[in-house]
Amino acid sequence: MSDYKPKVSNAWNLFTYFNFSVAALMMAGGIWSLEASFSAKGYYAMATLMLVYSTASITKALRDKEESDRIYNKLEDARTERMLAQASAE
């Protein structure tokens, strides 16, 4: 069995944080300069926050599912190896 180790560089993490910061600043600037009522700006700001939260939640759920599948597959591989070892010992 091989151990899975994700290979994510610090540069990639820095890039994603930078990218998120730029996008958030651009969205905030767009809402700020929007010629609309304060309540409309608030609606857009809340919708933006909800979208960011939902994206993070979906990403976490998908990652958790993938990790649980990987653990389940490791258990199945171990069971199969144990059965094969028992069968070859007989």
N, CA, C and O atoms as a Tinker XYZ file with bonds, in Angstrom:
   360  protein
     1  N      0.834000   -1.192000    0.000000    73     2
     2  CA     0.000000    0.000000    0.000000    64     1     3
     3  C      0.871000    1.245000    0.000000    63     2     4     5
     4  O      1.898000    1.300000    0.676000    81     3
     5  N      0.465000    2.204000   -0.737000    73     3     6
     6  CA     1.207000    3.460000   -0.766000    64     5     7
     7  C      0.469000    4.510000    0.057000    63     6     8     9
     8  O     -0.761000    4.569000    0.055000    81     7
     9  N      1.227000    5.323000    0.747000    73     7    10
    10  CA     0.638000    6.402000    1.528000    64     9    11
    11  C      0.468000    7.614000    0.647000    63    10    12    13
    12  O      1.404000    8.051000   -0.022000    81    11
    13  N     -0.735000    8.153000    0.651000    73    11    14
    14  CA    -1.028000    9.339000   -0.154000    64    13    15
    15  C     -0.628000   10.572000    0.627000    63    14    16    17
    16  O     -1.097000   10.785000    1.745000    81    15
    17  N      0.217000   11.368000    0.057000    73    15    18
    18  CA     0.627000   12.633000    0.657000    64    17    19
    19  C      0.319000   13.753000   -0.336000    63    18    20    21
    20  O      0.928000   13.814000   -1.404000    81    19
    21  N     -0.621000   14.639000    0.004000    73    19    22
    22  CA    -0.890000   15.750000   -0.910000    64    21    23
    23  C      0.320000   16.666000   -1.009000    63    22    24    25
    24  O      0.967000   16.974000   -0.008000    81    23
    25  N      0.613000   17.090000   -2.215000    73    23    26
    26  CA     1.784000   17.935000   -2.443000    64    25    27
    27  C      1.321000   19.325000   -2.855000    63    26    28    29
    28  O      1.174000   19.633000   -4.038000    81    27
    29  N      1.100000   20.142000   -1.854000    73    27    30
    30  CA     0.678000   21.518000   -2.097000    64    29    31
    31  C      1.802000   22.423000   -1.617000    63    30    32    33
    32  O      2.232000   22.353000   -0.465000    81    31
    33  N      2.263000   23.268000   -2.516000    73    31    34
    34  CA     3.386000   24.137000   -2.172000    64    33    35
    35  C      2.908000   25.381000   -1.428000    63    34    36    37
    36  O      1.745000   25.774000   -1.518000    81    35
    37  N      3.828000   25.982000   -0.699000    73    35    38
    38  CA     3.522000   27.243000   -0.011000    64    37    39
    39  C      3.214000   28.344000   -1.019000    63    38    40    41
    40  O      2.403000   29.230000   -0.750000    81    39
    41  N      3.862000   28.286000   -2.178000    73    39    42
    42  CA     3.601000   29.296000   -3.210000    64    41    43
    43  C      2.150000   29.216000   -3.687000    63    42    44    45
    44  O      1.506000   30.239000   -3.920000    81    43
    45  N      1.645000   27.992000   -3.829000    73    43    46
    46  CA     0.248000   27.830000   -4.266000    64    45    47
    47  C     -0.707000   28.363000   -3.201000    63    46    48    49
    48  O     -1.680000   29.044000   -3.524000    81    47
    49  N     -0.433000   28.055000   -1.938000    73    47    50
    50  CA    -1.281000   28.572000   -0.860000    64    49    51
    51  C     -1.260000   30.096000   -0.831000    63    50    52    53
    52  O     -2.303000   30.733000   -0.682000    81    51
    53  N     -0.083000   30.674000   -0.971000    73    51    54
    54  CA     0.037000   32.132000   -0.990000    64    53    55
    55  C     -0.737000   32.717000   -2.169000    63    54    56    57
    56  O     -1.418000   33.732000   -2.023000    81    55
    57  N     -0.635000   32.083000   -3.331000    73    55    58
    58  CA    -1.352000   32.549000   -4.512000    64    57    59
    59  C     -2.856000   32.503000   -4.294000    63    58    60    61
    60  O     -3.558000   33.440000   -4.674000    81    59
    61  N     -3.368000   31.431000   -3.690000    73    59    62
    62  CA    -4.820000   31.335000   -3.485000    64    61    63
    63  C     -5.306000   32.394000   -2.499000    63    62    64    65
    64  O     -6.365000   32.988000   -2.704000    81    63
    65  N     -4.536000   32.640000   -1.419000    73    63    66
    66  CA    -4.928000   33.690000   -0.485000    64    65    67
    67  C     -4.894000   35.063000   -1.156000    63    66    68    69
    68  O     -5.796000   35.878000   -0.960000    81    67
    69  N     -3.868000   35.308000   -1.934000    73    67    70
    70  CA    -3.760000   36.580000   -2.650000    64    69    71
    71  C     -4.921000   36.746000   -3.635000    63    70    72    73
    72  O     -5.526000   37.815000   -3.719000    81    71
    73  N     -5.223000   35.682000   -4.373000    73    71    74
    74  CA    -6.306000   35.717000   -5.345000    64    73    75
    75  C     -7.644000   35.999000   -4.662000    63    74    76    77
    76  O     -8.438000   36.805000   -5.148000    81    75
    77  N     -7.889000   35.332000   -3.534000    73    75    78
    78  CA    -9.125000   35.571000   -2.791000    64    77    79
    79  C     -9.193000   37.009000   -2.298000    63    78    80    81
    80  O    -10.243000   37.646000   -2.384000    81    79
    81  N     -8.088000   37.524000   -1.784000    73    79    82
    82  CA    -8.069000   38.902000   -1.278000    64    81    83
    83  C     -8.363000   39.916000   -2.379000    63    82    84    85
    84  O     -9.130000   40.857000   -2.177000    81    83
    85  N     -7.755000   39.721000   -3.534000    73    83    86
    86  CA    -7.998000   40.632000   -4.659000    64    85    87
    87  C     -9.469000   40.566000   -5.088000    63    86    88    89
    88  O    -10.099000   41.598000   -5.318000    81    87
    89  N    -10.009000   39.351000   -5.193000    73    87    90
    90  CA   -11.411000   39.201000   -5.596000    64    89    91
    91  C    -12.348000   39.833000   -4.571000    63    90    92    93
    92  O    -13.324000   40.482000   -4.948000    81    91
    93  N    -12.065000   39.653000   -3.274000    73    91    94
    94  CA   -12.909000   40.243000   -2.234000    64    93    95
    95  C    -12.841000   41.771000   -2.279000    63    94    96    97
    96  O    -13.864000   42.441000   -2.133000    81    95
    97  N    -11.649000   42.321000   -2.479000    73    95    98
    98  CA   -11.515000   43.779000   -2.577000    64    97    99
    99  C    -12.242000   44.324000   -3.808000    63    98   100   101
   100  O    -12.877000   45.376000   -3.743000    81    99
   101  N    -12.147000   43.609000   -4.920000    73    99   102
   102  CA   -12.832000   44.061000   -6.126000    64   101   103
   103  C    -14.351000   44.014000   -5.935000    63   102   104   105
   104  O    -15.057000   44.924000   -6.369000    81   103
   105  N    -14.854000   42.964000   -5.291000    73   103   106
   106  CA   -16.291000   42.873000   -5.042000    64   105   107
   107  C    -16.746000   43.972000   -4.088000    63   106   108   109
   108  O    -17.779000   44.605000   -4.305000    81   107
   109  N    -15.962000   44.194000   -3.024000    73   107   110
   110  CA   -16.316000   45.255000   -2.074000    64   109   111
   111  C    -16.301000   46.626000   -2.750000    63   110   112   113
   112  O    -17.181000   47.452000   -2.508000    81   111
   113  N    -15.306000   46.861000   -3.593000    73   111   114
   114  CA   -15.257000   48.129000   -4.324000    64   113   115
   115  C    -16.421000   48.279000   -5.277000    63   114   116   117
   116  O    -16.975000   49.369000   -5.418000    81   115
   117  N    -16.795000   47.199000   -5.929000    73   115   118
   118  CA   -17.943000   47.250000   -6.837000    64   117   119
   119  C    -19.236000   47.530000   -6.110000    63   118   120   121
   120  O    -20.062000   48.308000   -6.587000    81   119
   121  N    -19.422000   46.905000   -4.958000    73   119   122
   122  CA   -20.640000   47.163000   -4.178000    64   121   123
   123  C    -20.628000   48.584000   -3.635000    63   122   124   125
   124  O    -21.655000   49.264000   -3.634000    81   123
   125  N    -19.464000   49.032000   -3.173000    73   123   126
   126  CA   -19.351000   50.385000   -2.630000    64   125   127
   127  C    -19.682000   51.446000   -3.684000    63   126   128   129
   128  O    -20.372000   52.421000   -3.388000    81   127
   129  N    -19.196000   51.258000   -4.898000    73   127   130
   130  CA   -19.404000   52.268000   -5.939000    64   129   131
   131  C    -20.725000   52.088000   -6.681000    63   130   132   133
   132  O    -21.048000   52.888000   -7.559000    81   131
   133  N    -21.479000   51.073000   -6.351000    73   131   134
   134  CA   -22.769000   50.817000   -6.998000    64   133   135
   135  C    -23.746000   51.944000   -6.673000    63   134   136   137
   136  O    -23.899000   52.342000   -5.518000    81   135
   137  N    -24.391000   52.439000   -7.698000    73   135   138
   138  CA   -25.376000   53.495000   -7.475000    64   137   139
   139  C    -26.719000   52.845000   -7.187000    63   138   140   141
   140  O    -27.564000   52.690000   -8.069000    81   139
   141  N    -26.887000   52.471000   -5.928000    73   139   142
   142  CA   -28.121000   51.816000   -5.480000    64   141   143
   143  C    -28.356000   52.214000   -4.029000    63   142   144   145
   144  O    -27.507000   52.836000   -3.391000    81   143
   145  N    -29.514000   51.846000   -3.531000    73   143   146
   146  CA   -29.828000   52.174000   -2.142000    64   145   147
   147  C    -28.944000   51.358000   -1.199000    63   146   148   149
   148  O    -28.334000   50.360000   -1.585000    81   147
   149  N    -28.899000   51.817000    0.039000    73   147   150
   150  CA   -28.089000   51.124000    1.043000    64   149   151
   151  C    -28.577000   49.690000    1.252000    63   150   152   153
   152  O    -27.776000   48.777000    1.455000    81   151
   153  N    -29.896000   49.502000    1.199000    73   151   154
   154  CA   -30.428000   48.150000    1.397000    64   153   155
   155  C    -30.052000   47.232000    0.231000    63   154   156   157
   156  O    -29.814000   46.044000    0.443000    81   155
   157  N    -29.996000   47.755000   -0.982000    73   155   158
   158  CA   -29.581000   46.945000   -2.132000    64   157   159
   159  C    -28.114000   46.565000   -2.002000    63   158   160   161
   160  O    -27.734000   45.431000   -2.292000    81   159
   161  N    -27.284000   47.518000   -1.562000    73   159   162
   162  CA   -25.871000   47.216000   -1.350000    64   161   163
   163  C    -25.709000   46.159000   -0.259000    63   162   164   165
   164  O    -24.869000   45.266000   -0.375000    81   163
   165  N    -26.507000   46.259000    0.790000    73   163   166
   166  CA   -26.468000   45.262000    1.863000    64   165   167
   167  C    -26.871000   43.887000    1.360000    63   166   168   169
   168  O    -26.279000   42.877000    1.739000    81   167
   169  N    -27.888000   43.856000    0.500000    73   167   170
   170  CA   -28.330000   42.590000   -0.085000    64   169   171
   171  C    -27.200000   41.952000   -0.888000    63   170   172   173
   172  O    -26.935000   40.759000   -0.742000    81   171
   173  N    -26.541000   42.727000   -1.724000    73   171   174
   174  CA   -25.433000   42.194000   -2.523000    64   173   175
   175  C    -24.264000   41.748000   -1.639000    63   174   176   177
   176  O    -23.624000   40.733000   -1.914000    81   175
   177  N    -23.995000   42.503000   -0.589000    73   175   178
   178  CA   -22.905000   42.123000    0.320000    64   177   179
   179  C    -23.231000   40.814000    1.032000    63   178   180   181
   180  O    -22.367000   39.945000    1.149000    81   179
   181  N    -24.471000   40.663000    1.511000    73   179   182
   182  CA   -24.857000   39.413000    2.175000    64   181   183
   183  C    -24.834000   38.245000    1.201000    63   182   184   185
   184  O    -24.415000   37.145000    1.562000    81   183
   185  N    -25.280000   38.471000   -0.030000    73   183   186
   186  CA   -25.249000   37.414000   -1.035000    64   185   187
   187  C    -23.816000   36.991000   -1.335000    63   186   188   189
   188  O    -23.540000   35.806000   -1.523000    81   187
   189  N    -22.916000   37.948000   -1.377000    73   187   190
   190  CA   -21.502000   37.640000   -1.610000    64   189   191
   191  C    -20.930000   36.815000   -0.472000    63   190   192   193
   192  O    -20.239000   35.826000   -0.713000    81   191
   193  N    -21.209000   37.208000    0.769000    73   191   194
   194  CA   -20.720000   36.442000    1.921000    64   193   195
   195  C    -21.300000   35.030000    1.931000    63   194   196   197
   196  O    -20.595000   34.070000    2.243000    81   195
   197  N    -22.571000   34.904000    1.592000    73   195   198
   198  CA   -23.203000   33.587000    1.542000    64   197   199
   199  C    -22.562000   32.717000    0.457000    63   198   200   201
   200  O    -22.362000   31.519000    0.656000    81   199
   201  N    -22.247000   33.312000   -0.670000    73   199   202
   202  CA   -21.613000   32.575000   -1.756000    64   201   203
   203  C    -20.221000   32.089000   -1.350000    63   202   204   205
   204  O    -19.846000   30.954000   -1.648000    81   203
   205  N    -19.459000   32.942000   -0.675000    73   203   206
   206  CA   -18.127000   32.548000   -0.215000    64   205   207
   207  C    -18.243000   31.418000    0.806000    63   206   208   209
   208  O    -17.502000   30.437000    0.729000    81   207
   209  N    -19.163000   31.546000    1.759000    73   207   210
   210  CA   -19.346000   30.507000    2.769000    64   209   211
   211  C    -19.785000   29.192000    2.123000    63   210   212   213
   212  O    -19.279000   28.127000    2.479000    81   211
   213  N    -20.715000   29.261000    1.183000    73   211   214
   214  CA   -21.189000   28.051000    0.518000    64   213   215
   215  C    -20.075000   27.373000   -0.271000    63   214   216   217
   216  O    -19.980000   26.146000   -0.285000    81   215
   217  N    -19.244000   28.155000   -0.917000    73   215   218
   218  CA   -18.121000   27.595000   -1.663000    64   217   219
   219  C    -17.161000   26.871000   -0.724000    63   218   220   221
   220  O    -16.705000   25.769000   -1.029000    81   219
   221  N    -16.856000   27.486000    0.412000    73   219   222
   222  CA   -15.967000   26.841000    1.384000    64   221   223
   223  C    -16.604000   25.567000    1.936000    63   222   224   225
   224  O    -15.913000   24.568000    2.130000    81   223
   225  N    -17.899000   25.591000    2.188000    73   223   226
   226  CA   -18.590000   24.413000    2.725000    64   225   227
   227  C    -18.595000   23.268000    1.720000    63   226   228   229
   228  O    -18.354000   22.118000    2.089000    81   227
   229  N    -18.865000   23.568000    0.467000    73   227   230
   230  CA   -18.862000   22.527000   -0.569000    64   229   231
   231  C    -17.465000   21.936000   -0.714000    63   230   232   233
   232  O    -17.307000   20.721000   -0.827000    81   231
   233  N    -16.459000   22.796000   -0.712000    73   231   234
   234  CA   -15.086000   22.322000   -0.831000    64   233   235
   235  C    -14.730000   21.406000    0.322000    63   234   236   237
   236  O    -14.116000   20.360000    0.110000    81   235
   237  N    -15.103000   21.777000    1.544000    73   235   238
   238  CA   -14.808000   20.955000    2.714000    64   237   239
   239  C    -15.553000   19.627000    2.636000    63   238   240   241
   240  O    -14.980000   18.580000    2.939000    81   239
   241  N    -16.816000   19.655000    2.234000    73   239   242
   242  CA   -17.587000   18.420000    2.145000    64   241   243
   243  C    -16.984000   17.464000    1.112000    63   242   244   245
   244  O    -16.887000   16.262000    1.360000    81   243
   245  N    -16.586000   17.987000   -0.023000    73   243   246
   246  CA   -15.967000   17.147000   -1.047000    64   245   247
   247  C    -14.633000   16.588000   -0.577000    63   246   248   249
   248  O    -14.325000   15.422000   -0.826000    81   247
   249  N    -13.839000   17.411000    0.100000    73   247   250
   250  CA   -12.563000   16.939000    0.614000    64   249   251
   251  C    -12.759000   15.861000    1.671000    63   250   252   253
   252  O    -12.048000   14.856000    1.673000    81   251
   253  N    -13.718000   16.065000    2.570000    73   251   254
   254  CA   -13.992000   15.072000    3.609000    64   253   255
   255  C    -14.459000   13.756000    3.003000    63   254   256   257
   256  O    -14.063000   12.689000    3.472000    81   255
   257  N    -15.294000   13.814000    1.969000    73   255   258
   258  CA   -15.762000   12.598000    1.310000    64   257   259
   259  C    -14.597000   11.870000    0.657000    63   258   260   261
   260  O    -14.503000   10.646000    0.748000    81   259
   261  N    -13.714000   12.603000    0.004000    73   259   262
   262  CA   -12.571000   11.985000   -0.660000    64   261   263
   263  C    -11.643000   11.333000    0.365000    63   262   264   265
   264  O    -11.130000   10.239000    0.132000    81   263
   265  N    -11.429000   12.002000    1.498000    73   263   266
   266  CA   -10.577000   11.434000    2.537000    64   265   267
   267  C    -11.200000   10.189000    3.154000    63   266   268   269
   268  O    -10.494000    9.220000    3.435000    81   267
   269  N    -12.512000   10.202000    3.367000    73   267   270
   270  CA   -13.159000    9.015000    3.936000    64   269   271
   271  C    -13.129000    7.858000    2.943000    63   270   272   273
   272  O    -12.962000    6.705000    3.342000    81   271
   273  N    -13.289000    8.151000    1.655000    73   271   274
   274  CA   -13.181000    7.096000    0.640000    64   273   275
   275  C    -11.777000    6.513000    0.630000    63   274   276   277
   276  O    -11.610000    5.301000    0.487000    81   275
   277  N    -10.772000    7.359000    0.780000    73   275   278
   278  CA    -9.383000    6.893000    0.789000    64   277   279
   279  C     -9.132000    5.984000    1.988000    63   278   280   281
   280  O     -8.461000    4.961000    1.856000    81   279
   281  N     -9.665000    6.347000    3.163000    73   279   282
   282  CA    -9.499000    5.511000    4.355000    64   281   283
   283  C    -10.229000    4.186000    4.171000    63   282   284   285
   284  O     -9.700000    3.132000    4.524000    81   283
   285  N    -11.439000    4.233000    3.621000    73   283   286
   286  CA   -12.193000    3.005000    3.378000    64   285   287
   287  C    -11.432000    2.092000    2.414000    63   286   288   289
   288  O    -11.369000    0.880000    2.620000    81   287
   289  N    -10.864000    2.671000    1.376000    73   287   290
   290  CA   -10.098000    1.872000    0.418000    64   289   291
   291  C     -8.861000    1.264000    1.072000    63   290   292   293
   292  O     -8.497000    0.132000    0.755000    81   291
   293  N     -8.206000    1.994000    1.982000    73   291   294
   294  CA    -7.052000    1.434000    2.693000    64   293   295
   295  C     -7.474000    0.244000    3.541000    63   294   296   297
   296  O     -6.773000   -0.767000    3.594000    81   295
   297  N     -8.629000    0.364000    4.209000    73   295   298
   298  CA    -9.118000   -0.754000    5.016000    64   297   299
   299  C     -9.436000   -1.966000    4.146000    63   298   300   301
   300  O     -9.103000   -3.098000    4.498000    81   299
   301  N    -10.074000   -1.723000    3.019000    73   299   302
   302  CA   -10.385000   -2.823000    2.108000    64   301   303
   303  C     -9.115000   -3.474000    1.565000    63   302   304   305
   304  O     -9.055000   -4.696000    1.434000    81   303
   305  N     -8.106000   -2.674000    1.251000    73   303   306
   306  CA    -6.830000   -3.216000    0.775000    64   305   307
   307  C     -6.169000   -4.069000    1.857000    63   306   308   309
   308  O     -5.622000   -5.132000    1.561000    81   307
   309  N     -6.218000   -3.611000    3.104000    73   307   310
   310  CA    -5.623000   -4.365000    4.201000    64   309   311
   311  C     -6.353000   -5.691000    4.395000    63   310   312   313
   312  O     -5.719000   -6.722000    4.620000    81   311
   313  N     -7.681000   -5.670000    4.308000    73   311   314
   314  CA    -8.449000   -6.916000    4.431000    64   313   315
   315  C     -8.109000   -7.881000    3.304000    63   314   316   317
   316  O     -7.943000   -9.080000    3.527000    81   315
   317  N     -8.008000   -7.351000    2.108000    73   315   318
   318  CA    -7.673000   -8.201000    0.963000    64   317   319
   319  C     -6.287000   -8.804000    1.121000    63   318   320   321
   320  O     -6.096000   -9.991000    0.857000    81   319
   321  N     -5.316000   -8.001000    1.548000    73   319   322
   322  CA    -3.963000   -8.519000    1.753000    64   321   323
   323  C     -3.942000   -9.589000    2.840000    63   322   324   325
   324  O     -3.239000  -10.591000    2.708000    81   323
   325  N     -4.707000   -9.386000    3.914000    73   323   326
   326  CA    -4.771000  -10.368000    4.986000    64   325   327
   327  C     -5.381000  -11.674000    4.481000    63   326   328   329
   328  O     -4.883000  -12.753000    4.802000    81   327
   329  N     -6.450000  -11.585000    3.697000    73   327   330
   330  CA    -7.078000  -12.791000    3.133000    64   329   331
   331  C     -6.121000  -13.519000    2.200000    63   330   332   333
   332  O     -6.041000  -14.747000    2.228000    81   331
   333  N     -5.388000  -12.766000    1.368000    73   331   334
   334  CA    -4.434000  -13.378000    0.461000    64   333   335
   335  C     -3.282000  -14.037000    1.224000    63   334   336   337
   336  O     -2.804000  -15.105000    0.842000    81   335
   337  N     -2.843000  -13.388000    2.306000    73   335   338
   338  CA    -1.767000  -13.968000    3.116000    64   337   339
   339  C     -2.239000  -15.262000    3.782000    63   338   340   341
   340  O     -1.486000  -16.232000    3.861000    81   339
   341  N     -3.475000  -15.274000    4.256000    73   339   342
   342  CA    -4.031000  -16.489000    4.872000    64   341   343
   343  C     -4.198000  -17.590000    3.847000    63   342   344   345
   344  O     -3.940000  -18.759000    4.133000    81   343
   345  N     -4.630000  -17.219000    2.655000    73   343   346
   346  CA    -4.838000  -18.220000    1.610000    64   345   347
   347  C     -3.506000  -18.808000    1.140000    63   346   348   349
   348  O     -3.429000  -20.000000    0.842000    81   347
   349  N     -2.463000  -17.988000    1.072000    73   347   350
   350  CA    -1.175000  -18.486000    0.632000    64   349   351
   351  C     -0.474000  -19.292000    1.725000    63   350   352   353
   352  O      0.382000  -20.122000    1.421000    81   351
   353  N     -0.826000  -19.058000    2.999000    73   351   354
   354  CA    -0.225000  -19.811000    4.097000    64   353   355
   355  C     -0.818000  -21.207000    4.211000    63   354   356   357
   356  O     -0.196000  -22.094000    4.796000    81   355
   357  N     -1.991000  -21.414000    3.672000    73   355   358
   358  CA    -2.655000  -22.720000    3.769000    64   357   359
   359  C     -2.164000  -23.695000    2.767000    63   358   360
   360  O     -2.632000  -24.833000    2.732000    81   359
